Amino acid sequence: MKKVIVVLAAIVLMAGSAYASEWNFYGSARVTTFWTNTDESGPDGDTQYSEGLQSNARIGANVKVSDELVGRFEYGASGGNANIRLLYGEWDFGAGKLLVGQDYGPLTWIWSNQVYGDDNDLLRHGSLYSHRHPQIRLTFGGFKIAFINPDDTVNNDGAAFGGTTQVVMPAIELSYALDLDVIKLDFGAGYSTFEATIGGDEEDIDTYVLALGARFDKAGFFMKGNVYYGENVGNLLWVSVDGTTAPDDGFAEYAGGEFLDNECLGFMLVAGYKINDMFTVEAGYGFTQTELDDNDDDESATYYINTTINLAPGVFVVPEVGFFDGKESGDTEVFYYGMKWQINF
């Protein structure tokens, strides 16, 4: 009997909490159908067709407890399995806002609509994308600063690092958005550090990035672009320079008995025109380059053009054609064409 009472009490408490909050659920089903032709330092590859549920298909909810307290959760479909994309609460304390939980870092400017690669959005190829982190974040108007657990990866392309690392302070990301009506300017910066040790070699791996972005939107025509520069940027941003969509570049390297810092540069530019409520066309270009302590650099470029076709509210398709151009020996070149299908509900 006591167990029944406890269960009933818990249900009453949950129902009361749900009633007191406003829950606005949402979902987004996304499927890609693409043909790709991949070359890798050799003869032309075969054209392959693929169809699948995108890893960023999602379901979630925005929750409002009061004017001062809100929250959000969102699950994705990475690898066909549910995974937490977002889970946070945010408190408006008057002078600013405090966020606790997992959200996008301040160094995340998703301005491209490239759909190949599960909405690649040039995120690894010139766009500023620090991805989703557990974080403590403060917002004051257009200014954001977040404290995040550092990424202590050493070596590019997933190569194993046989040493140890020690983290003694959080990574810091900050951004500032300046709205000038037709034109919006964005400024970003980030820093992290950790200690890496292998054998008798010990080194502080410092990462920094500085970024500038601009957006223009008028009479249906839009342009968006950003540029960033830094050192060992892979520990803060997604970076790829080998013609793939794997964000496994831009890290410091341990080679030849010494640690090598990785100088990084990236930029992107997109432009488009909203013809009417049904059709929007967009073209984009992204570029990344890395260089290990004045050694030979490595770079890649990405191009695409697409059209968003709205069939009904929340229902649209995006046919796209594009090219990933890994420029160094052993890199990958991918020509692709196809379509994303999406229904938001």
C-alpha positions as CSV (number, residue, x, y, z in Angstrom):
1,M,0.0,0.0,0.0
2,K,2.8,2.4,0.9
3,K,4.5,1.8,-2.5
4,V,1.2,2.6,-4.3
5,I,0.9,5.9,-2.3
6,V,4.5,6.8,-3.2
7,V,3.9,6.1,-6.9
8,L,0.7,8.1,-6.9
9,A,2.4,11.0,-5.1
10,A,5.2,11.0,-7.7
11,I,2.6,11.1,-10.6
12,V,0.8,14.0,-9.0
13,L,4.1,15.9,-8.6
14,M,5.1,15.3,-12.2
15,A,1.6,16.3,-13.5
16,G,1.8,19.4,-11.4
17,S,5.2,20.3,-12.7
18,A,4.1,19.7,-16.3
19,Y,1.0,21.8,-15.8
20,A,3.0,24.7,-14.4
21,S,5.4,24.8,-17.4
22,E,4.7,25.4,-21.1
23,W,6.0,22.5,-23.2
24,N,6.3,23.1,-26.9
25,F,7.4,19.9,-28.6
26,Y,8.9,19.8,-32.1
27,G,10.5,17.4,-34.5
28,S,12.4,17.3,-37.8
29,A,12.6,14.2,-40.0
30,R,15.4,14.4,-42.5
31,V,16.4,11.9,-45.2
32,T,19.2,12.3,-47.8
33,T,19.3,10.7,-51.3
34,F,22.7,11.3,-52.9
35,W,25.0,10.0,-55.6
36,T,28.7,10.5,-55.0
37,N,31.9,9.9,-57.0
38,T,35.0,9.7,-54.8
39,D,38.6,9.8,-56.0
40,E,41.6,9.3,-53.8
41,S,45.0,9.8,-55.5
42,G,44.2,7.3,-58.3
43,P,41.7,6.4,-61.0
44,D,38.1,7.8,-60.9
45,G,35.9,5.9,-58.4
46,D,32.5,4.5,-59.1
47,T,29.4,6.5,-58.6
48,Q,27.5,5.3,-55.5
49,Y,23.9,5.9,-54.4
50,S,23.1,6.3,-50.7
51,E,19.9,7.0,-48.8
52,G,19.5,7.3,-45.0
53,L,18.1,9.1,-42.0
54,Q,20.3,12.1,-41.2
55,S,22.1,12.0,-37.9
56,N,20.7,15.4,-37.1
57,A,17.1,14.4,-37.5
58,R,15.6,15.3,-34.1
59,I,12.8,15.6,-31.6
60,G,12.7,17.9,-28.6
61,A,10.9,20.6,-26.7
62,N,11.2,24.2,-25.6
63,V,10.1,24.6,-22.0
64,K,9.0,27.8,-20.3
65,V,8.7,27.7,-16.6
66,S,8.4,31.5,-16.2
67,D,9.5,34.7,-17.8
68,E,12.9,34.3,-16.1
69,L,13.4,30.5,-16.4
70,V,13.3,28.4,-19.6
71,G,14.8,25.2,-20.8
72,R,15.2,22.9,-23.8
73,F,16.0,19.3,-24.7
74,E,16.7,17.7,-28.0
75,Y,17.5,14.2,-29.1
76,G,19.1,13.3,-32.4
77,A,19.5,10.1,-34.4
78,S,23.3,9.7,-34.7
79,G,24.1,6.2,-36.0
80,G,20.4,5.3,-35.9
81,N,20.5,5.7,-32.1
82,A,19.0,8.4,-29.9
83,N,21.6,10.8,-28.6
84,I,21.4,14.0,-26.6
85,R,22.0,17.0,-28.7
86,L,20.8,19.7,-26.4
87,L,19.8,19.7,-22.7
88,Y,20.0,23.0,-20.8
89,G,18.2,25.5,-18.5
90,E,18.6,29.3,-18.7
91,W,17.9,31.8,-16.1
92,D,17.3,35.5,-16.8
93,F,18.6,37.3,-13.8
94,G,17.9,40.8,-15.1
95,A,21.3,42.1,-16.0
96,G,22.0,39.0,-18.1
97,K,21.3,35.3,-18.6
98,L,23.0,32.2,-17.1
99,L,22.8,28.9,-19.1
100,V,23.8,25.6,-17.5
101,G,23.8,22.4,-19.7
102,Q,24.6,21.3,-23.2
103,D,24.2,23.8,-26.0
104,Y,26.1,25.2,-29.0
105,G,29.3,27.2,-28.0
106,P,29.5,30.9,-28.7
107,L,31.9,30.1,-31.6
108,T,29.1,28.5,-33.6
109,W,28.0,30.5,-36.6
110,I,25.8,28.2,-38.8
111,W,25.2,30.4,-41.9
112,S,25.5,28.0,-44.7
113,N,22.7,25.7,-46.0
114,Q,24.9,23.0,-47.6
115,V,22.9,19.8,-47.1
116,Y,25.2,17.0,-48.2
117,G,26.9,15.3,-45.3
118,D,24.0,15.5,-42.9
119,D,23.7,19.2,-43.3
120,N,27.5,19.8,-43.5
121,D,26.8,23.6,-43.7
122,L,30.6,24.2,-44.4
123,L,31.0,23.5,-40.7
124,R,34.3,21.7,-41.2
125,H,35.3,23.7,-44.2
126,G,35.7,27.4,-43.2
127,S,32.6,28.0,-41.1
128,L,33.0,28.8,-37.4
129,Y,31.7,25.7,-35.5
130,S,32.7,24.8,-32.0
131,H,29.8,22.3,-31.9
132,R,27.7,21.4,-28.8
133,H,29.2,21.2,-25.3
134,P,28.3,20.9,-21.7
135,Q,29.0,24.5,-20.5
136,I,28.4,27.3,-18.2
137,R,27.5,30.4,-20.2
138,L,26.7,34.0,-19.5
139,T,24.9,36.3,-22.0
140,F,24.7,40.1,-21.8
141,G,22.8,41.4,-24.8
142,G,24.9,40.5,-27.9
143,F,27.9,39.3,-25.8
144,K,28.3,35.6,-24.8
145,I,31.1,34.0,-22.8
146,A,31.2,30.2,-22.0
147,F,33.4,28.0,-19.9
148,I,33.8,24.6,-21.5
149,N,35.8,21.4,-20.8
150,P,38.8,21.5,-23.2
151,D,39.4,19.1,-26.0
152,D,42.9,17.6,-25.3
153,T,43.4,15.8,-28.6
154,V,46.9,15.6,-30.0
155,N,47.7,14.5,-33.6
156,N,45.7,14.8,-36.8
157,D,43.5,12.3,-38.6
158,G,42.8,10.4,-35.4
159,A,46.4,9.2,-35.1
160,A,47.1,7.8,-31.7
161,F,49.1,9.8,-29.2
162,G,51.1,7.6,-26.9
163,G,51.5,10.1,-24.1
164,T,49.3,11.7,-21.4
165,T,47.5,15.0,-21.0
166,Q,46.7,17.2,-18.0
167,V,43.9,19.8,-18.0
168,V,44.0,22.5,-15.4
169,M,41.6,25.2,-16.6
170,P,38.4,25.4,-18.8
171,A,38.4,26.4,-22.4
172,I,36.9,29.9,-22.9
173,E,34.7,30.9,-25.9
174,L,33.2,34.3,-26.4
175,S,31.4,36.2,-29.2
176,Y,29.7,39.5,-29.8
177,A,27.0,40.3,-32.3
178,L,26.5,43.9,-33.5
179,D,23.2,44.5,-35.3
180,L,23.4,47.4,-37.8
181,D,20.0,46.6,-39.3
182,V,20.8,45.5,-42.9
183,I,24.3,44.4,-41.9
184,K,25.2,42.4,-38.9
185,L,28.8,42.0,-37.7
186,D,30.1,39.2,-35.5
187,F,33.3,38.9,-33.5
188,G,34.6,35.8,-31.9
189,A,37.5,34.5,-29.9
190,G,38.5,31.4,-27.9
191,Y,41.4,30.0,-25.9
192,S,42.3,26.7,-24.2
193,T,45.4,25.1,-22.9
194,F,46.5,21.7,-21.6
195,E,49.8,19.9,-20.8
196,A,50.9,17.0,-23.0
197,T,53.7,14.6,-21.9
198,I,55.3,11.7,-23.7
199,G,58.6,10.1,-22.6
200,G,60.8,13.0,-21.4
201,D,59.0,15.6,-23.6
202,E,56.6,17.9,-21.9
203,E,54.7,20.7,-23.7
204,D,51.9,23.2,-23.0
205,I,49.5,22.9,-26.0
206,D,47.9,26.3,-26.3
207,T,44.9,26.9,-28.6
208,Y,43.6,30.3,-29.7
209,V,41.3,31.5,-32.4
210,L,40.1,34.9,-33.6
211,A,37.1,35.3,-35.9
212,L,35.2,38.0,-37.8
213,G,31.9,37.6,-39.6
214,A,29.4,39.7,-41.5
215,R,25.8,39.1,-42.8
216,F,23.8,41.1,-45.3
217,D,20.1,40.6,-46.1
218,K,18.0,43.0,-48.1
219,A,15.1,42.6,-50.6
220,G,15.5,38.8,-50.8
221,F,19.2,38.9,-51.5
222,F,21.6,37.7,-48.8
223,M,25.4,37.3,-48.3
224,K,27.1,35.8,-45.3
225,G,30.8,35.2,-44.6
226,N,33.4,34.7,-41.9
227,V,37.1,34.3,-41.6
228,Y,39.1,32.8,-38.7
229,Y,42.8,32.4,-37.8
230,G,44.5,30.7,-34.9
231,E,46.8,28.0,-33.6
232,N,45.8,24.4,-32.9
233,V,42.3,25.4,-33.8
234,G,41.1,21.8,-34.0
235,N,40.8,21.8,-30.1
236,L,38.1,24.5,-30.4
237,L,36.6,24.2,-33.9
238,W,35.7,21.5,-36.4
239,V,38.4,21.5,-39.1
240,S,38.9,19.2,-42.1
241,V,41.6,19.7,-44.8
242,D,41.6,16.3,-46.6
243,G,38.5,16.5,-48.7
244,T,36.3,14.6,-46.4
245,T,33.7,15.7,-43.8
246,A,35.6,14.2,-40.8
247,P,36.6,17.0,-38.3
248,D,39.9,15.4,-37.4
249,D,42.4,18.1,-38.4
250,G,43.9,21.3,-37.0
251,F,45.5,19.7,-33.9
252,A,49.1,20.0,-32.6
253,E,51.2,17.1,-33.7
254,Y,53.9,15.0,-32.0
255,A,56.4,13.9,-34.6
256,G,60.2,13.4,-34.8
257,G,60.5,13.6,-31.1
258,E,59.0,17.1,-30.7
259,F,55.6,18.8,-30.5
260,L,54.6,20.9,-33.6
261,D,52.0,23.6,-33.3
262,N,49.4,23.8,-36.1
263,E,48.7,27.2,-37.7
264,C,45.1,27.3,-39.1
265,L,43.2,29.6,-41.4
266,G,39.6,29.2,-42.6
267,F,37.0,31.2,-44.4
268,M,33.6,30.8,-46.0
269,L,31.2,32.8,-48.2
270,V,27.6,32.1,-49.2
271,A,25.2,34.1,-51.3
272,G,21.7,33.6,-52.4
273,Y,18.3,35.0,-53.4
274,K,14.8,34.2,-52.1
275,I,12.9,34.2,-55.4
276,N,9.5,33.8,-53.7
277,D,8.0,31.9,-50.8
278,M,8.6,28.6,-52.7
279,F,12.1,28.9,-54.1
280,T,15.4,30.1,-52.6
281,V,18.7,29.6,-54.4
282,E,22.1,29.5,-52.7
283,A,25.8,29.0,-53.6
284,G,28.7,28.6,-51.2
285,Y,32.4,28.2,-50.9
286,G,34.6,27.2,-48.0
287,F,38.3,27.0,-47.5
288,T,40.6,25.6,-44.8
289,Q,44.4,25.5,-44.5
290,T,46.7,24.1,-41.8
291,E,50.5,24.3,-41.4
292,L,52.6,22.4,-38.8
293,D,55.4,24.7,-37.6
294,D,56.4,26.1,-41.0
295,N,56.3,22.7,-42.7
296,D,54.3,22.2,-45.9
297,D,50.7,23.3,-45.5
298,D,47.6,21.3,-46.2
299,E,44.4,22.8,-47.6
300,S,41.0,21.9,-49.0
301,A,38.1,23.7,-50.6
302,T,34.4,23.0,-50.9
303,Y,31.8,24.3,-53.4
304,Y,28.1,23.8,-53.7
305,I,24.9,25.2,-55.2
306,N,21.4,24.3,-54.1
307,T,17.7,25.3,-54.2
308,T,15.3,25.1,-51.3
309,I,11.8,24.2,-52.6
310,N,9.0,24.6,-50.1
311,L,6.1,22.3,-50.9
312,A,4.0,23.1,-47.9
313,P,4.5,24.7,-44.5
314,G,7.3,22.6,-42.8
315,V,7.7,20.4,-45.9
316,F,10.6,21.1,-48.3
317,V,13.3,19.5,-50.4
318,V,16.8,20.8,-51.3
319,P,18.4,19.5,-54.5
320,E,22.2,20.2,-54.4
321,V,25.3,19.6,-56.4
322,G,28.8,20.2,-55.0
323,F,32.5,19.2,-54.8
324,F,34.9,18.5,-52.0
325,D,38.5,19.3,-53.2
326,G,41.3,17.9,-51.1
327,K,44.3,19.5,-52.7
328,E,47.3,17.4,-51.4
329,S,48.6,14.0,-52.4
330,G,46.5,11.3,-50.7
331,D,43.6,13.6,-50.1
332,T,40.0,12.9,-51.3
333,E,38.0,14.5,-54.0
334,V,34.2,14.0,-53.9
335,F,31.7,15.1,-56.5
336,Y,28.1,14.7,-55.4
337,Y,24.6,15.5,-56.4
338,G,21.2,14.6,-55.0
339,M,18.6,15.9,-52.6
340,K,17.6,16.3,-48.9
341,W,14.0,15.7,-47.9
342,Q,12.7,17.3,-44.7
343,I,9.5,17.6,-42.8
344,N,9.3,19.7,-39.6
345,F,6.5,19.0,-37.2
